[in-house]
Amino acid sequence: LMASQAPKVSVIMPVLNEEGHLADAVNSVLAQDFQGELLIALGPSTDGTNAVAKKLANSDERIRLIENPRGLTTVAMNTCIAVAKHEFIVRIDAHSEPAPSYIRRSVEILQETGADLVGGIMAAEGRTLFQKAVAWAYTSRFGLGGASYHVGGQAGEAESAYLGVFRKSALTRVGGYDESIIRGEDWDLAQRIKSTGGLVWFSPELSVTYWPRSSWRSLVKQFYSTGVWRGDLTKRDLERTSPRYFIPPALVLALVVGNILCVFGLAIGWVPLLSYLAAIVAVGFLAKLAPVPLVLATMHLSWGVGFIIGYIGGAAGTLDRSRVTK
């Protein structure tokens, strides 16, 4: 492709309290080979995010600022999709940075495969020791269960996509994102695209750097909220749910039953806890990162408890406030 033939796309970036990451994320988009626009959806941030966004918008005419007073990602996406000028929609989060050829190759792959949605690898990275341990867990089968967008794999039809590059016509066809879903909205959208005959495609060629939560408390909040919503979505759509989603809640139940048996003096009750501790400590040695056992336990148990609560009682507006509160 000549520069004049660079793909015409609308990049959408929902933003809330991202003062420290926004400039890097925006610059990684502006450095891409594309024609079009970058729509930054501004939520009700309490830090300096909006000032950073205005400064960036003044420096590049491709940037448009869109108000998103409710602060929800789904609302941000739908608001921007409605005013997007181009047929190809690229979702980028403010905590992520796409690889240099990401937009061009994504659009080429959409056209080559005829897909409605394409996604690549969520390449988690960390700066601090704790964040590096979280990043390691993201990219390990021991952490999040081995979805291709976490651990890689062959190009092909996919269950869902990380962030995603879409045809606007497909988003319009299925009515965009479900604004009642706060987490797992990308999985839900992918299922609805597939239910109308659309193709969802994974390509290991595509990579986006992701900066995960950097504190233990924010990790607990994030994974609890994600678990609650996954439990709710699983109850709504049991048929299309991957069996791997049931592993963390099964672990939580095994630990609870084990503790009850211990209370009644039965030594067999120690088996689930000791087995799990041995497993995560062994994985920690494998990773050569001291916080990995703590990170894995936090992810698995927060998510598992959340899943059980969400499956039984629904998500009931559970918000992930880990980007908002420390």
N, C-alpha and C positions, 0 to 999 in steps of 0.2 A: 504493500500500500504506500502510495505517495502521501506526503503530509496533508495534501488537499483531500485525500480519500480517508483520512482518519475517521473512525466511527463517530456518528452523531449520537450522543448519549446525554441523559439527565442523571447526574449522580445525586443521591439523596443521603444526607447525613443528619440523623436525629441527635440532638445535643442537650445534655443537662449536666451542669457542674463538671465541666471538662477543661477548666482553665489550663491545667498542666499538660494536657495531651492534644488539645484542639489544633494548634499551629502545625504540629508534626503531621497529624492526620490530614489536614487540609493541603499542606505542601506535598504530601505523598500522592494526593489526587491530582493537584495542578501540574505535577511533573509528568503525568501520564500523557500518552499520545491519543488525544481525542478532541473532537469538536463538541461544543455544547455548553452545559451549565452545571454548576454545583449548587444545589439547594440545601442550605443549612437551616434545619428546623430548630428554632430556639425555644427550649423549655424554660420554665421559671427558675433559672439558676440563681443561687445565692452567693456565688463567688464571682470572679472577674470574667467568666466565660463570654458574656454578651459584648463586653468591651473588646476582647480579643477578636471575636467574630466580626464586629464592625470594622476594626482595623484591617482585618484580612479582606473583607468585602471591598473596602476602599482601594485596596492594592491590586485587585484583579476583577475585571468586568464580568467574568464568567460566574462570579459568586452572587447568589440571590439569598437574602435572609427572609425566612418565613416564620411567622409567629406561631408557637405551639403552646398556648397558655396552660393546657391540661398536662403537658409534660410527658404524655404516654408515647412510647415508640410507635405503636400501631396508628395512633391518631396523626403523629408526625408523618409517617409514611403515606397514609391515605391523603392527607392535605397536600403533600408535595406531588404525589402521583397525579392528583386532579389538575395541577397547574403545570406539570412537566411538559416540555415542548417536544420531546423526542420519543421515538418508539422503543428505544432500549433504555431500561432503567437499571441503574447500578446502586445497590445499597452498600454504604460504607459507614461503620460506626466510628465515633470519635476516639475509641480506644484501640483503633486498628490502623494499619498502614499497608496498602496493597503493594505487591511486588511491581517493579517498573513496567512490565508489559501486560499487567493484569486486565485492564479495560479492553485493549485491542484484542487480546487472545480470547477473552470471554465472549465478545461479540462474534468473533470468527467461529468459535466453537458452537455458539447458538445457531449460527447460520449453517455450519457443516452438519450438525446433528438434527436440526429442525426442532430442537428443544424449546420449551417455554421458559425454563429456569435452569441456570447452570451455576455451580458453585465449586470451590476448590478446597484447599487445605487451610485450616485454622492453625497457623504456625505460632503457637504460644511462646512468648519469650519473657524473661524476667531481668530486673536490674538488681534488686536486693536478693539475699539468700532465700528468704521466705517466698518471694515472688518467683524465683527460679524453680523452687520446689513445686509450686502450684503449676507453673508452666510445664514442668516435667510430667506431672500427673495428668495434665490435659492431653499430652501427646503419647500417653501410655495406655495400653489395654487394662492395666491395673487401676487406672484412675477413672476414666469415663466409659469404659466398656468396649472401645474399639470401633466406633463409627468411622467410616472412611475419611470424613473431613477432619478427624482428629489424628488418625494414625497413617493415612495414606492408603493406597491401593490402586487397583486397575480403573481406568476410565470406564464409565458405564452408567446405566440407569441407577438412580439413587433414591433412598428413603426421603431425604430432605437435603437442604443445602445451607452452608454457612454464609450468612449475609445474602448472597445471591445477585445474579444479573438476570433480568427478566425482559420479556416482551411486554410492553404496556398493554397490548391487546389481550394478553392472557390475564393480566391483573384486572382489567376492566370486565372481562368475561366472568370471573369468579367473584366480583364485587370487592376486590382488594383485601386488605387485612381485616380480621375479625377484631373489632375494637374492644370487645368484652374480654379478650384474652391478653394477659399482661406478660406472661412468659410462655414460650412454646408456640408463639404466634407464627414463626417461620415454618415449623413442622406442620401446623394446621393449614397454612396457606399451600404448602407443597402437596398435602393430601387432596385439597380441593382442586388444585390444578390437575392432578393425576386423575381425579374422579370425572373430569370433563374431557379426558382423552389426551391431556397434555403430557409431555415428557419432561422429567426432572433428571438432570445429568450431572455427574461428578467428574471432574477432570483433575488429576494430580499435577498437571502443568500449572494450575492456578494456585497462587499462594497469597495469603494475607497475614501479616504479622499482627498478633493479638497480645495486648498487655493485660494479663489477668489481675484480679484483686491482689492487693499487696499487704493486707492486714488480715489476721485471723478472724476478727469480728465481722469484717465485711464479707469474708468467704463464707462464714456460717449463714449470714443473712441471704447471700446470693443463692447458695445451694438449698437452703430451706425453702425459699420462695420458688425456685425452679422445681423442686420436688413436689410442692403443693400443686403447682400448675400441671406438672406431668401426671400426677394422680388424678386430677380432675379431667384432663384430656383423655387419659386412659379409660376412665369410666364412660366417657362420651363415645369413644371409638375403640373398643376393645379389639376388634378384628384386625385393625391395622397397627397395633402396638407391638413393638419388638419385645421378645421374651427377656432381653437383657435389662429392661426397665424394672423387672420384678426382683432382681438380685439384691439391691440395697434394702428394700423393705423386708425381704426374707432374712437378710442379715440382722436387721434391727429386731425382728420377731424372735430369731434364734437367740440373740443376746438376752432379750427380756425373759424368755422361757428358761434359759440357763441360770439367770439370776434368781428366778423364783425357785428353781430346783435347789440352788445353793442355800437359800433361806431355810428350806426344809431338810438341810443337811445331806443332800445327795451330791456326792463328789462329781458325778457325771455332768452336773450343771456348769462346771468349770470348762468343759471341752470347747464350747463355742467361743468364749472370750479368749482362752489361751491359744486356740488355733488361729483366731483372727489376729491377735497381737503378734504371734510368731510370723504370720504371713506378711503383715505390713512392715515389721522390722526387717525381714529378709529382703523385701522390695526396697526398703530404704538403703540397705547395704548395696544392692544392685545399682541403685540410682546414684550412690555416692553423694547424696545431699541430705544432711542431718534432719531437716524439717519434714522430709517426705512421709514418714509414718504418721505424724500429726496431721499433715495435709490430707492424706488419704482417708484417715478416720473422720476428719471434719467433713470432707466431701461425701463419703458414703453414708455416714450417720445423719447428717443434716438433711441430705436429699432423701434418705430412706424414711425418716420420721415425717418429713414434709409430704412425701408420696402417700403414706398411710392416711394422714390427716386430709389431704386433698381428695383421695379416693373415697373416703368415708363421708366427708362433709362438704366436699367441693372447695373451690379456691376462694370463693366469697370475697373477691377484691384484694386478695393478698398481694402486696406490692413488694418488689425487691428494692429496698431503700439503701442498698450497700454502696451505691455511687453518691448518695445524698448525705448519708450520715457516716461518721467514722466508726 
